């Protein structure tokens, strides 16, 4: 069974540019989450989709971040324009709906460096 | 605000030397406490979920326990392949995880 796939694995951009991160969850997983770890800090929640709907976006830092989930399948996270403080590792995770919904499967992350 | 504190930040053990990692938490209405393992360049990998004080779960050389204020991850007779960062997280009223900073565990052969 394929796991959660994230693309790209690394991205280096300049301040002010736009970057789009992609996440392909495990097939059949209706819950999809984005988390972020900035240097020296703990992993922090960004947002949660249930199918194509945003369930909770309380962790999104500001309106430069836009997340979408097309047709309840893959998700993208766009940062526009990127700032230095956006650097970090962005993780995507997915889970089933129902009793085991809190068993999250994480991707390997996208390392974003904003110069 | 939900909060998780893990200690120690880093721990070096000799192969076979048992020890415990600590996770202290404050949460309004615990839905679950989670332990994850993270290897370099990888995402967190699920280990355990604990739901109520007194609960224990085991997997190979690992055992997780839970009280009303903290959780312990006990590692018995560890091997070098147990080297990783171990993350603790809690889920409160909302369906999202609040993570601690992790404990970086190194097992020397």
Contacts between the chains, C-beta under 8 A, distances in Angstrom:
chain1	res1	chain2	res2	distance
A	4	B	43	7.3
A	31	B	95	7.6
A	33	B	96	7.1
A	35	B	97	7.7
A	41	B	101	7.3
A	42	B	4	7.6
A	42	B	99	4.7
A	42	B	100	6.0
A	42	B	101	4.7
A	42	B	102	7.3
A	43	B	44	7.3
A	43	B	87	7.1
A	43	B	89	7.9
A	43	B	97	7.9
A	43	B	99	4.3
A	44	B	99	7.3
A	45	B	96	4.3
A	45	B	97	6.5
A	45	B	98	7.2
A	48	B	95	6.3
A	48	B	96	6.0
A	55	B	95	7.1
A	56	B	94	6.0
A	56	B	95	7.0
A	56	B	96	6.3
A	58	B	94	7.6
A	59	B	96	7.3
A	91	B	43	5.3
A	91	B	44	7.5
A	93	B	43	7.3
A	101	B	95	7.0
A	102	B	31	7.0
A	102	B	32	5.4
A	102	B	34	7.2
A	102	B	49	6.4
A	102	B	91	5.8
A	102	B	95	7.3
A	103	B	46	5.5
A	103	B	49	6.8
A	104	B	44	7.8
A	104	B	46	6.6
A	104	B	97	7.1
A	105	B	46	7.1
A	106	B	36	7.9
A	106	B	43	3.1
A	106	B	44	4.8
A	106	B	45	7.2
A	107	B	43	5.2
A	108	B	41	6.6
A	108	B	42	5.3
A	108	B	43	5.1
A	109	B	42	7.9
A	109	B	43	5.5
